[in-house]
């Protein structure tokens, strides 16, 4: 036994060290990946910062150069008006230079012999001598041969403004300048010279000197030919650097920002070194811990892993369960006749409550249910119940048939003796007729002119016994009526004193405001305040349905005995309808004919011969249609199932009978039969 224990410990130790080695490798790989991503992130941040700095400086420089260009062009236009007075040109230049301190010289230079009295060359210069003090200089000698300069020839050649390369102004301000010059034209539009300004480079040096997002960074401005125009007084020398450039479009210059890679990535490397040392220390400590804890530690980790896995699986199960019920409110934003809100709050990670709803053929199918028990078994049965509701409701128009079919399917496989309290309803959104069937669930609250419990027959819950008979009921909702459905997690919610929330508090929480989301939030807040932090003992599910159809269809009802002598009453009813809806007489005649044919079938064949029974005719008058429903409690009979007769045959060849329902189908736009609650319903709709 001791030998087995020793072997087991060695096995655990070997496995532990293998896992530790793998963990160390993964840790190092993770650190490397983190370092690479951090480096990439730092580079991205540096790129953004550098480009932002360059963009700010670019805008500042372009603002100044654009101002110089605009002012130079405006001054050139004024000089063109003074070309006949060469001695007064400096007065025009004087006004420009007073407004721009970066301009050191303003000058007008002319093509050879433009002023014969001035000689071959004539250039008048207004040179700044400090502040707003100027000196007027006139050059005409070969010692100042401006005819050979690019700042003179380029504007003459292109007819456009031109920025020169930097040069030393030996005849004027005796400093490094750049020149911007534009052509001068005479009254005939011929270029006769240029007007230019010499711009100091000192202001460029101030701008580039201010661009230093990092300590080890500097910026420069180069001309189009690569000549340095501006740079900070003390330029750093870096071995490896990041370089960013942006053009200055108007001047042809290029501005660059140089940042030392050492400064950008140095902190990451230092942190990486510290992290590596800490990882090594941590791995060493883990080895010591693993050595001394052994098998007990491994078991503990297994238990924790199993617990975490279970929690994760329950979270996934909760997500799957919640995805099975509608969660978007308002659920039908395009409709104005219905407003709904619902919510489920499980007592555990997963629960057994459910609700569901959808609209089909202008009818709202909805349900709410509560599975016995809690946890995973209840959640599985909840999923089954919801799926059965969807499948069975798609096949039936009767809540009683839906509930009965669900009960048969669930009772046949109920090996764990679980059950589901269930309420199912179908609300006709056009008429407000609510048909419902209850299977052992809490009675909903009807909010109309007052608040009261909806009358329900309890019936047994689902899945208890196969072959159970469930009773269907119906009620008509009117505009602004609301239905509040809930599970017993609401009324049985407990506070720290073990008091129940109860039906009285629930009714008090339902105010006269019938907006669905308002009710939901208010009653949730009231329950939360009541329980005062006490643990939730049961799942809590709420479903609120607010009926908002403002159309008020006119209703007419006629009760008839199963005697054809009663049929003239139908004509009276049709006359009232025709007068109310102002129907064409021929249409009224056709409606009466169709209704009498359908009623004759009921009077003659629905009940045993000689019996005294009755049947009902209901008419619903809407703006665009009239709907008739003929109902009787006689034997099941679907007149629409009979095939239409072949009217192309002769009277001798045609079978007897079948023309009545055929006539009804021809007159009405829609004829539909259904059997529910042991009654026949024949629904006939005529569109107007």
Secondary structure, DSSP 4 states (H G I P E B T S, - for coil): -HHHHHHHHHHHHHHHHHHHHHHHHHHHHHHHHHHHHHHHHHHHHHHHHHHHHHHHHHHHHHHHHHHHHHHHHHHHHHHHHTTT-GGGHHHHHHHHHTT-TTEEEEEEEE-TTSSGGG-S--EEEEEE-STT-EEEEEE-SGGG-GGG-HHHHHHHHHSS-EEPPPEE-TTTT-SEEEEEEEEEE-TTS-EEEEEEEEEESHHHHHHHHT--SSTTEEEEEE-TTS-EEEE-SS----SSEEEEEEEETTTTEEEEEEEEHHHHHHHHHHHHHHHHHHHHHHHHHHHHHHHHHHHHHHHHHHHHHHHHHHHHHHHHHHHHHHHTS---SSTTTT-SSEEEEEEEE-SSSS-SEEEEEEEETTEEEEEEEEESS-HHHHHHHHHHHHHHHHHHHTT-S-HHHHHHHHHHHHHTT-TT---EEEEEEEEETTT-EEEEEEEBPPPPEEESSSEEEPP----PPBTSSTT----EEEEE--TT-EEEEE-HHHHT-B-TT--B-HHHHHHHHS-S---HHHHHHHHHHHHHHHHTTPPP-S-EEEEEEEE------EEEEEEEES-GGGTHHHHHHHHHHHHHHT--HHHHHHHHHHHHHHHHHHHHHTS-TT---EEEEEEEE-SSEEEEEEEE-SS---GGGSPPP-TTS-TTTSPSS-HHHHHHHHHSSEEEEEEETTEEEEEEEEE-
